[in-house]
Amino acid sequence: MRRQFAKGFTLIELMIVVAIVAIIAAIALPSYRDQVAKSRRADAARAVGQLQLDLERWRAEAPTYINCKVTITPDDCSASPSTYPPVPTSDFYTISISGQSRTAYTITATPRNAQAGDRCGNLVANLTDKKKPTWATASCN
């Protein structure tokens, strides 16, 4: 008498496959989230760098950084050179400028929305430092 074998998967085999998929997902998901946060930080660094370039263009035509309030509309500049610096926009960072003087300024990118709990904190660029922008957390620099 010939025995018939059932075709298909056993419950044990399916449970092993589900466990393997769960382990892979548990490893991949945090890595994916880190990469998304890293790309958002790169976007903030780009926005800060763009504002630095725009402010230097402004300074090439104006004697000081004080004369221009960096906002959305060009009408806020008391002396309006053609290179008015607009504020770069970012969905996950608020870009602001402070400490404007004749020869210096400070640009800060503050995380917001989904990036609000980011481990790197604020990105700060000081003209007086003559260095690249730095993150609040040293491990992110």
N, C-alpha and C positions, 0 to 999 in steps of 0.2 A: 504494500500500500504506500502510495506516494503522499508525502505531506505537503500541503499547500502553505506557502509563506505569504504572510500579509505584507502588502506594499505600503510604504509611508514611513513616517518618523515616529519614534517613541516619545513619550512625554519627557523622559530624561534628556534625550537629544535636543528637544526644543528648549528645555530649561537651560541647558548648557549654552546654546546659541544666544538666548536672551541675556544670560549673565555676561557673556563676552561683549555683547553690544552695550550693555550698561556700563561695563568697565571702560570701554573705549570712549563712551560719551562722558563719563566722569573725568577722564583725562583731557579730552579735547575741549570741552565747554569752557573751563577756566582759561585755557590757552587762547581760545577764540576771543573771550572777553578782554583779556590783556592786550591782544592785537588791536581790537577796536578802540580801546582807550589810548593805546600808543598812537594810532592814526589820528585821533582827535587832538592829542597833544601836538602832533606834527602840524596840524592845521592851525593851532594857536601860535606855534612858533613862526609859521609862515605869516600870519596876520601881524604879529609883533614886528617881524623883520620888514614887512611891507610898510608899516607905519614909521619905522625908523628911516627907511629910504625916503618916504614922503616928507618927513620932517627935515631931512638933510637937503632935499630939493627946496623946501621952504626957506631954510636958512641961507641957501645960496643967493636968494633974492632979497631976503629981509635981514636986518642986523641982529635979530634976536628971536628966540623961541617964544617970548612972552606975548608978542603981538597977536598970536593966533590961538584961539580956542579951538581945539580939535573936536569938531562935532559933525553932525550929518550934513548941515547946509553950509555952503561957502560964504554966506552973508555974515557969519560970526567972526570973520577975520577983519580986524580994524584996518590993516594995510593988506590989500588983497593981491598978492602976486599971482601970476597965472598958475603956479604950482601948488595951489591950495591943497593941504593934506586931509583927505577924507578919512573917517574912521573905518578900518577894515571890519567886516562883519564875520561873526562865527556863531554857529548854532549852539555851541557848547561852552563858549568862553565869552566873558564880558571884557572888552578891551578898553582900557582907560589910560589917561595920561595925567601926571601930576608933577609938582616940583619944577614947573617951567621957570627958567631964568634966562639970562642972556646967553649962557653957554651950556646949559644942562637941562635935562628932563628925565623923568622916570615913566616907563610904560609898564603897566601891569595887566596880565591876562588872568582873570579870576574864573575858575570853573563854575559852570551852572548847568541846569537841567540834568540830563542823564550823567554828566561828567562831574556833578557836584561833589561826590564822595571820592574823587580821584586821589590816589596815594601821593601824587607828586605835588599837589597844592597849586599855588600861584606861580606864574612865569613872570619874572621881573627883568626888565632891561633898563640899565642906567647908562646914559651917555658918558657920565663922568668915570665909570669903571673901565671903559674902552675894551670890554670883553663881550662875548656872546651872551644872550639872555640866559638866566639861570632859573632853575626850578627851586621851589621852597625845600624840597627833599633832596638831599645831596646824591642819593642813589639814582636819581632820574637825570642828572646832568651828564 
